[in-house]
Amino acid sequence: VTWTNLKGRIEAVEAIGNLLESLGRCVW
């Protein structure tokens, strides 16, 4: 795994986390 792939994966996880958090606010 290259550093670029790892960094991109971390950014994707953060983006998904933000999306889920936004959806959670809408639901609750």
N, C-alpha and C positions, 0 to 999 in steps of 0.2 A: 504493500500500500504506500503510495507516494504521499508526500506532505500535502500536495494540492488536492488530491482526492479526499484526504482526511479532513482538510479544512472545509472543502465543499460539503462533505457529509455533515459536519458539525453545524454549518450554516443552515443546511436543510432541516436538521433536527430543531434548531432554534425557530426557524420559520414555521414548522409544523406546530411547535409548542405555542407560538404566538397565535396561530390560527385556532387551535383548540381552546386557548384561553378566551379568545374573542367569542367563539361559539358558546363556551360555557357561560359567558356573561349574558348572551342573548337568551339562553335556555333558562338561567336562573333569574 
